[in-house]
Amino acid sequence: MRRLSLKSLRRSGSYLRNHGRQALLPYLFLIVATLSQLAVPRMIRNVIDAVTTGSVASQVLTALDQVPEAMRPMLGQLLPTILEALNYPADWTFEQLTSQLTTDQADAPQALVTALVAILVFATLRGLFAFLQSYWAEKNSQSIAYDLRNDLYGKIQKLSFSYHDKNQTGQLMIRATDDVEKVRLFLGQGLLQLVGALILLTGTLIILFTTNVELALATLPIMPIAMVLFVFFSGASRPMFTKVQQKLSTLNTLLQENLAGIKVVKSFSREKEQQSAFRVAADNLMTQSIAIARLFMFMFPLVFLVANLGQSAILYLGGKQIITATLSIGEWQEFSLYLIYLFMPIAQFGFIITQMGQAAASADRIFEILDAKSDIVDKPDAIVLPPVKGSIKFENVTFRYFGGGEPVLKNVSFDARPGETIALLGATGSGKSTIINLLPRFYDPTEGSIRMDGRDLRDVTIESLRAQIGIVLQEIMLFSGTIKENIAYGKPDASLDEVIAAAKAAQAHDFIIAFPDGYETHVGERGVTLSGGQKQRVAIARALLLNPRILILDDSTSSVDLTTESHLQEALNKLMQGRTSFVIAQRISTVMNADQILVLDKGEIVARGKHKDLMENEPIYAEICNSQLLNETDALAAEGGRQ
């Protein structure tokens, strides 16, 4: 698990490298900002040393001037003690001491001003380059998120139906949102913080060793201890972050499903049960999040304990050196500030590891999608399908979902000549929808082949195949936008006249112009503002606008009343002329004029022929037909009575 996560995280780094020089800018700015930060303690030391030296020189000179003339000969005897206390060479004369003290006193104000100006300059540089670093880091991170989301969306669009059958919508949504955000934060900011912490740590150690080797050596034991702690906590946290993302996906899936099916929930008064299920998912997420928080709440105090132990050792050794006059106050203050710079990156590593653990788990989940193989792809030598006449041939087609289990279709064979209407009849689960799903290659046959104008569907490109097929599925999906945009979905450049013509053919024009905004009426999410029959007619218009050679109607008149269906069927009959059409219908009346009626049962064709022949030769079909015709007659009578 750990190796996979690191590999995925490294792979996600390629999205940063794709931006070339732009990706390097925040790191260049980071170096300048960090070096400016490292220079400040040395300037502060110069300030303190300038003040201390000037003050001491002034006090000593004042004291020397106040010595009575009679006692001046005794100063020669005290000179070695004074030189040692002031840390001056032991062989200096009284005149050299006086001259140096006078120089120190005179130079102190200039040294103070110089050091303060230098602090101001370095602080300005750090502020400026820190801003540039943050700006370009954020720009890079947003660019990474943009690229990742586009790649994910593009991949999800290309994955076959079988992949979507096995994966929940909520799971895919959380990977394109929350998982991408976590990878973005680490690559755009966490990685930069890591590099900055390493530069600050390395620079601080170099300065410490060049300043005071003894004190620097005292800081070394805390480094390996801290690193071991970080490695341990990183390994322990990564699988925990993976579980958090899984729990979050479960919660998101539950939320998405309930919002999409809110009418069903309310219709069956299942609000309390759904609330209970959501609470369980939220509790699971909270429990896992608390487990991670508990881990890090234990880690941070432990790291700070190690850092404080190291600081205690520095305080002890530094204090001894100040007492013995081998360390100046300015040097001690400089060392103390650099010591903060040493502990600061160590503390930062804890936060960076948290980000890295989250990003590693999320990167795994992102690349799990990006690496997914689609079952339906173009062959390397696939050709573009030329305009077809509409000949369809199923040859011993057997199909199993996910490659296993009982076959949904068993050795299905039939021919459809150009312009024919093929009606598919059968009970739920008989294989009707599977046949029409195989035609546009939503799935490929497990065995056998499907040919269009003599070409195996697997030998032509998917795009060129689907461009010649118009589909109205049983589950109508309209997108947020206007009615015009939904009808022109497959042909965005269609003119308004073309859209209106398709709507008229689908018996949709009259209800559309009845809306105040006509074709510019917004349909709402999933077409919620339209009735079932209206949505179906818009979907039919959407398919007809493409003027396809092959037309698939999956129970496309099921949501309209019998009167509307008769008008709609009349229009469809005209539109199906010259096209090879496949029609799934629950009502016999909608398929009576079909050139071929295929009756399916448990994945097999148990009867085939025209309506008249089947009525005479197939008792089962005749029974179904008579039963349904009787029901439809009763329904029409009832409808007429209401009018």
NURODREN-945254 format. One record per residue (C-alpha): x negated, y negated, z; residue in three letters. Coordinates in pm, whole numbers, padded with zeros to 5 digits, always signed. Each point is the difference from the previous one (the first is absolute). Last residue first. Layout:
REM residues N
XYZAla ...
END
This chain:
REM residues 643
+06364-01371-02202Gln -00008+00238+00294Arg +00206+00250-00200Gly -00246-00014-00290Gly -00284+00087+00234Glu +00194+00291+00139Ala +00074+00126-00349Ala -00363-00041-00100Leu -00111+00194+00309Ala +00249+00278-00070Asp -00126+00026-00358Thr -00359+00005+00126Glu +00078+00284+00239Asn +00167+00204-00273Leu -00292-00060-00237Leu -00238+00113+00273Gln +00176+00330+00064Ser +00050+00073-00368Asn -00367-00062-00077Cys -00138+00200+00290Ile +00222+00296-00091Glu -00087-00026-00368Ala -00370-00012+00084Tyr +00026+00315+00211Ile +00212+00176-00262Pro -00263-00058-00272Glu +00114+00100-00351Asn +00297-00218-00092Glu -00070-00305+00211Met -00370+00034-00078Leu +00068-00008-00372Asp +00220-00309+00024Lys -00243-00190+00224His -00300+00070-00217Lys -00262+00259+00088Gly -00200+00134+00291Arg +00053+00229+00296Ala -00204+00144+00285Val -00303-00226-00043Ile -00218+00079+00299Glu -00120-00207+00292Gly +00247+00130+00257Lys +00296-00050-00236Asp -00010-00217-00307Leu +00267-00066-00261Val -00150-00156-00312Leu +00248-00188-00218Ile -00117-00068-00351Gln +00131-00248-00258Asp +00175-00191+00280Ala +00359-00113-00058Asn +00139+00155+00320Met -00282-00143+00210Val +00166-00291+00185Thr +00333+00180+00041Ser -00169+00290+00178Ile -00084-00222+00298Arg -00314+00063+00206Gln -00219-00141-00271Ala -00359+00032-00113Ile -00052-00132-00351Val -00303+00047-00222Phe +00010-00206-00317Ser -00186+00029-00326Thr +00085-00327-00167Arg +00174-00060-00333Gly +00333-00056+00170Gln -00055-00030+00372Met +00098-00366-00008Leu +00341+00068-00146Lys +00073+00274+00253Asn -00131-00225+00277Leu +00254-00268-00087Ala +00288+00248+00014Glu -00141+00142+00322Gln +00003-00343+00158Leu +00360-00060-00095His +00102+00344+00131Ser -00212-00047+00308Glu +00170-00328+00081Thr +00337+00180+00005Thr -00137+00295+00195Leu -00154-00214+00273Asp -00370-00065-00001Val -00275+00140+00221Ser -00057+00329-00186Ser -00050-00158-00341Thr -00377+00037-00024Ser -00006+00367+00105Asp -00361+00003-00118Asp +00010-00164-00342Leu -00317+00062-00201Ile -00034-00159-00344Leu -00259+00086-00263Ile -00062-00227-00297Arg -00003-00299+00234Pro +00155-00340-00079Asn -00195-00153+00294Leu +00302-00213+00088Leu +00199+00323+00043Leu -00187+00098+00316Ala +00056-00332+00176Arg +00362-00007-00119Ala +00051+00341+00164Ile -00154-00131+00324Ala +00229-00305-00009Val +00296+00235-00052Arg -00109+00215+00291Gln -00038-00300+00229Lys +00348-00119-00088Gln +00146+00343+00076Gly -00167+00014+00340Gly +00108-00352+00089Ser -00238-00291-00026Leu -00132-00228+00278Thr -00232+00272+00134Val -00195+00026-00325Gly -00293+00170+00175Arg -00073-00329+00180Glu +00216-00279-00137Gly +00171-00010-00341Val -00079-00362-00081His +00238-00143-00260Thr -00188-00152-00295Glu +00206+00208-00245Tyr +00316-00178+00112Gly -00070-00260+00267Asp +00361-00031+00118Pro +00057+00376-00044Phe +00276+00091-00249Ala -00263-00005-00276Ile -00148+00318+00146Ile +00334+00179+00042Phe +00079-00042-00370Asp -00347+00081-00132His -00040+00337+00172Ala +00180+00235-00243Gln -00338+00162-00081Ala +00015-00120-00362Ala +00086-00348+00123Lys -00298+00002+00234Ala -00234+00111-00280Ala +00127-00281-00224Ala -00031-00251+00284Ile -00362+00098+00061Val -00081-00026-00371Glu +00163-00344-00017Asp -00193-00110+00308Leu -00325+00085-00175Ser -00215+00296+00100Ala -00357-00083+00108Asp +00029+00201+00322Pro +00084+00324-00184Lys +00027+00282+00256Gly +00139-00232+00269Tyr +00219-00194-00246Ala +00323+00120+00165Ile -00145-00071+00344Asn -00129-00346-00096Glu +00340-00094-00146Lys +00179+00116+00315Ile -00226-00228+00202Thr -00264+00097+00253Gly -00054+00263+00267Ser -00033+00331-00182Phe +00272+00244-00098Leu -00034+00371+00067Met +00286+00231-00095Ile -00034+00353+00136Glu +00157+00213-00276Gln -00261-00113-00248Leu +00063-00198-00316Val -00291+00068-00231Ile -00100-00125-00345Gly -00281+00198-00159Ile -00229-00129-00275Gln -00232-00198+00228Ala -00019+00306+00225Arg -00198+00195-00261Leu -00234-00285-00098Ser -00083-00062+00367Glu -00055+00368+00079Ile -00251+00048-00280Thr +00058+00298-00227Val -00129+00359+00016Asp +00181+00089+00323Arg +00334-00063-00169Leu -00076+00280-00247Asp +00058-00137-00348Arg +00256+00155-00237Gly +00224-00306-00016Asp +00005+00011+00379Met -00117+00327+00151Arg +00040+00136+00352Ile -00218+00289+00112Ser +00001+00321+00203Gly -00108+00048+00359Glu -00031-00234+00298Thr +00160-00267-00215Pro -00137-00352+00048Asp +00164-00259+00225Tyr +00108-00360-00054Phe -00087+00098-00353Arg +00272-00208-00174Pro +00186+00325-00091Leu -00086+00192+00318Leu +00216-00220+00222Asn +00296+00062-00235Ile -00033+00375+00047Ile -00050-00033+00377Thr +00319-00202+00031Ser +00204+00289-00142Lys -00172+00275+00200Gly +00291+00180+00171Ser -00058-00180+00328Gly +00345-00160+00004Thr +00233+00201-00221Ala -00023+00006-00375Gly +00040-00190-00320Leu -00258-00150-00233Leu +00128-00169-00316Ala -00225-00023-00305Ile +00096-00267-00251Thr -00158+00046-00339Glu -00162-00281-00200Gly -00314+00193-00086Pro +00037+00372+00071Arg -00007+00135+00354Ala -00138+00350+00040Asp +00028+00227+00303Phe -00210+00217+00230Ser -00002+00025+00379Val -00219+00280+00135Asn +00096-00060+00364Lys +00046-00352+00137Leu -00013-00085+00370Val -00253+00278+00054Pro -00018+00141+00353Glu -00300-00109+00200Gly -00324-00147-00129Gly -00155-00253-00238Gly +00110-00307+00193Phe +00350+00040-00148Tyr +00034+00305-00223Arg +00087-00013-00370Phe +00052+00260-00272Thr +00043-00103-00362Val +00031+00283-00252Asn -00025-00243-00296Glu +00198-00324+00030Phe +00023-00178-00338Lys +00095-00363-00060Ile +00041-00165-00344Ser +00054-00374+00038Gly -00125-00161-00320Lys -00303-00138+00181Val -00193-00321-00049Pro -00368+00101+00033Pro -00126+00154+00326Leu -00340-00141+00083Val -00246+00286+00015Ile -00142+00189+00296Ala -00364+00109-00042Asp -00104-00055+00362Pro +00337+00136+00118Lys +00223-00262+00155Asp +00091+00057+00362Val +00284+00160+00197Ile -00111+00183+00313Asp -00157-00316+00133Ser -00312+00046+00208Lys -00033-00190+00325Ala -00335-00176+00042Asp +00155-00348+00030Leu +00261+00137+00241Ile -00245+00170+00236Glu -00222-00300-00064Phe +00242-00220+00193Ile +00046+00247+00287Arg -00371+00048+00050Asp -00055-00376-00021Ala +00257-00049+00277Ser -00184+00231+00239Ala -00331-00170-00080Ala +00153-00347+00032Ala +00141+00075+00345Gln -00328+00146+00122Gly -00196-00286-00155Met +00218-00260+00165Gln -00045+00159+00342Thr -00371+00046-00070Ile -00024-00370-00082Ile +00167-00089+00328Phe -00249+00209+00197Gly -00293-00117-00211Phe +00081-00356+00099Gln -00099+00072+00362Ala -00344+00111-00118Ile -00015-00299-00234Pro +00060-00238+00296Met -00241+00176+00235Phe -00311-00098-00195Leu +00121-00351-00078Tyr +00067-00040+00372Ile -00361+00108+00062Leu -00106-00261-00252Tyr +00162-00259+00225Leu -00177+00135+00309Ser -00333+00012-00184Phe +00030-00366-00098Glu +00095-00093+00358Gln -00301+00191+00129Trp -00229-00163-00253Glu +00127-00344+00099Gly -00045+00075+00371Ile -00355+00108-00070Ser -00130+00354+00044Leu -00341+00097+00139Thr +00050-00230+00302Ala -00011+00290+00251Thr +00350-00087+00120Ile +00121-00036-00358Ile -00145+00343-00084Gln +00174+00161+00298Lys +00333-00153-00098Gly -00036+00129-00354Gly -00059+00356+00126Leu +00305-00004+00230Tyr +00232-00179-00238Leu -00101+00229-00285Ile +00072+00313+00206Ala +00341-00139+00094Ser +00073-00071-00366Gln -00065+00362-00088Gly +00241+00116+00270Leu +00252-00254-00129Asn -00024+00140-00354Ala +00054+00359+00121Val +00304-00112+00200Leu +00127-00195-00301Phe -00012+00318-00207Val +00188+00197+00267Leu +00258-00277+00038Pro +00055+00012-00380Phe +00029+00379-00035Met +00269+00073+00258Phe +00238-00259-00140Met -00094+00140-00339Phe +00122+00350+00079Leu +00311-00124+00181Arg +00090-00219-00300Ala -00028+00304-00226Ile +00232+00202+00225Ala +00234-00299+00020Ile +00029-00002-00380Ser +00083+00372-00001Gln +00271-00046+00262Thr +00142-00305-00180Met +00024+00185-00331Leu +00171+00298+00163Asn +00236-00233+00186Asp +00088-00180-00326Ala +00081+00334-00167Ala +00215+00103+00298Val +00172-00340+00003Arg +00076+00029-00372Phe +00165+00339+00056Ala +00206-00143+00287Ser +00104-00301-00208Gln +00100+00239-00278Gln +00211+00200+00246Glu +00159-00316+00140Lys +00078-00142-00345Glu +00153+00322-00129Arg +00353-00133-00038Ser +00055+00207-00319Phe +00075-00302-00218Ser -00259-00209+00185Lys -00286+00235-00079Val +00123+00050-00357Val +00015-00375-00057Lys -00348-00045+00150Ile -00150+00249-00246Gly -00282-00217-00137Ala -00056-00153+00344Leu +00000+00343+00159Asn -00242+00150-00252Glu -00244-00291+00024Gln +00000+00000+00381Leu -00054+00375+00023Leu -00282-00021-00255Thr -00160-00290+00188Asn +00007+00191+00328Leu -00152+00308-00162Thr -00265-00215-00167Ser -00082-00164+00334Leu -00041+00341+00160Lys -00236+00102-00280Gln -00194-00326+00029Gln -00035+00053+00375Val -00114+00359-00058Lys -00280-00122-00228Thr -00101-00253+00266Phe -00035+00285+00250Met -00213+00196-00247Pro -00241-00299-00014Arg -00008-00081+00372Ser -00209+00290+00133Ala -00272-00030-00265Gly -00026-00375+00047Ser +00000+00036+00379Phe -00298+00234-00009Phe -00196-00206-00252Val +00065-00317+00199Phe -00110+00157+00329Leu -00319+00133-00158Val -00073-00347-00136Met +00048-00162+00341Ala -00240+00243+00165Ile -00253-00045-00283Pro +00004-00380+00047Met +00013-00030+00380Ile -00351+00142+00041Pro -00152-00274-00220Leu +00080-00305+00213Thr -00290+00046+00244Ala -00241+00014-00293Leu +00106-00352-00097Ala -00077-00129+00349Leu -00354+00135-00013Glu -00054-00108-00361Val +00092-00364+00057Asn +00058-00238-00290Thr -00111+00202-00303Thr +00185+00303+00134Phe +00314-00202+00068Leu -00013-00166-00345Ile -00017+00334-00179Ile +00276+00145+00220Leu +00225-00299-00071Thr -00053+00024-00375Gly +00089+00370+00001Thr +00313-00049+00212Leu +00118-00304-00195Leu -00058+00177-00331Ile +00175+00315+00126Leu +00295-00199+00137Ala +00033-00192-00328Gly -00003+00324-00200Val +00271+00144+00226Leu +00201-00322-00011Gln -00014+00011-00379Leu +00118+00361+00005Leu +00286-00095+00232Gly +00105-00299-00210Gln +00072+00083-00362Gly -00069+00372+00003Leu +00155+00054+00344Phe +00302-00224-00039Leu +00072+00125-00351Arg -00011+00365+00108Val +00252-00078+00274Lys +00224-00195-00238Glu -00006+00279-00258Val +00121+00245+00264Asp +00280-00234+00110Asp +00138-00078-00345Thr -00055+00250-00281Ala -00048+00285+00244Arg +00312-00094+00194Ile +00208+00002-00318Met -00117+00345-00109Leu +00099+00155+00332Gln +00334-00182-00004Gly +00080+00139-00343Thr -00048+00358+00116Gln -00231+00238-00181Asn +00077+00345-00147Lys +00254-00099-00265Asp -00212-00305-00078His -00288+00228-00097Tyr +00230+00223-00208Ser +00132-00304-00185Phe -00346-00064-00143Ser -00244-00263+00115Leu -00046-00290-00240Lys +00202-00259+00193Gln -00166+00101+00325Ile -00339-00049-00165Lys +00088-00348-00126Gly +00136-00096+00340Tyr -00312+00128+00172Leu -00232-00170-00247Asp +00192-00326+00032Asn +00000+00023+00378Arg -00373+00071+00009Leu -00086-00283-00238Asp +00204-00260+00188Tyr -00124+00122+00338Ala -00359-00030-00122Ile +00068-00349-00136Ser +00149-00098+00337Gln -00317+00125+00171Ser -00223-00189-00242Asn +00189-00327+00050Lys -00010+00050+00376Glu -00376+00059-00008Ala -00042-00298-00230Trp +00174-00233+00242Tyr -00157+00145+00314Ser -00354-00026-00138Gln +00059-00351-00130Leu +00126-00103+00346Phe -00293+00171+00172Ala -00228-00177-00248Phe +00127-00343+00101Leu +00014+00070+00374Gly -00347+00160+00008Arg -00151-00283-00201Leu +00159-00257+00227Thr -00124+00182+00312Ala -00348+00023-00154Phe -00007-00374-00072Val +00137-00095+00344Leu -00249+00226+00177Ile -00283-00150-00210Ala +00115-00351+00093Val -00005+00103+00370Leu -00350+00148-00035Ala -00136-00310-00170Thr +00161-00232+00256Val -00146+00197+00292Leu -00345+00019-00162Ala +00009-00378-00054Gln +00101-00060+00363Pro -00271+00241+00129Ala -00292-00141-00200Asp -00087-00286+00238Ala +00017+00209+00318Gln -00191+00285-00157Asp -00267-00241-00128Thr -00040-00161+00344Thr -00021+00344+00161Leu -00261+00106-00255Gln -00215-00313+00064Ser +00024+00039+00377Thr -00106+00363-00019Leu -00287-00080-00236Gln -00118-00278+00237Glu +00015+00235+00300Phe -00218+00246-00187Thr +00126+00316-00162Trp -00174+00331+00066Asp +00311+00179+00139Ala +00200-00044-00318Pro +00354-00126+00073Tyr +00280+00210+00151Asn +00135-00293+00203Leu -00046+00190+00325Ala -00343+00124-00113Glu -00114-00349-00096Leu +00121-00143+00334Ile -00179+00272+00199Thr -00323-00050-00197Pro +00025-00382+00054Leu +00051+00012+00381Leu -00374-00039+00075Gln -00033-00282-00250Gly +00304-00163+00151Leu -00194-00042+00331Met -00198-00289-00145Pro +00336-00182-00049Arg +00077-00010+00373Met -00139-00345+00073Ala +00169-00149-00302Glu +00339+00107+00130Pro +00193+00253-00217Val +00308-00173-00144Gln -00134+00003-00356Asp -00051+00374+00021Leu +00359+00055+00112Ala +00134-00213-00284Thr -00218+00189-00248Leu +00124+00332+00142Val +00367-00106-00014Gln -00027-00132-00356Ser -00182+00311-00121Ala +00257+00224+00170Val +00290-00189-00156Ser -00157-00005-00345Gly -00081+00372+00016Thr +00346+00094+00130Thr +00186-00219-00251Val -00211+00119-00292Ala +00015+00361+00122Asp +00379-00020+00032Ile +00041-00152-00347Val -00253+00238-00155Asn +00182+00296+00157Arg +00326-00133-00143Ile -00168-00010-00342Met -00108+00362+00038Arg +00354+00093+00105Pro +00138-00170-00319Val -00213+00180-00259Ala +00190+00330+00021Leu +00329-00171-00090Gln -00157-00159-00306Ser -00135+00343-00099Leu +00351+00142+00045Thr +00166-00270-00214Ala -00260+00039-00278Val +00035+00379+00001Ile +00382-00019+00007Leu +00003-00235-00299Phe -00194+00260-00198Leu +00236+00273+00126Tyr +00307-00208-00088Pro -00135-00048-00355Leu -00085+00363-00076Leu +00353+00109-00097Ala +00029-00296-00239Gln -00317+00122-00169Arg +00164+00322-00112Gly +00374+00030+00064His -00001+00374-00071Asn -00231+00046+00297Arg +00290-00066+00237Leu +00221+00259-00166Tyr -00296+00239+00008Ser +00011-00031+00380Gly +00317+00213-00007Ser -00220+00289-00098Arg -00217-00053+00306Arg +00311+00009+00218Leu +00118+00318-00170Ser -00336+00165+00064Lys +00001-00113+00361Leu +00346+00146+00048Ser -00089+00328-00166Leu -00306+00046+00220Arg +00202-00065+00312Arg +00275+00244-00091Met 
END
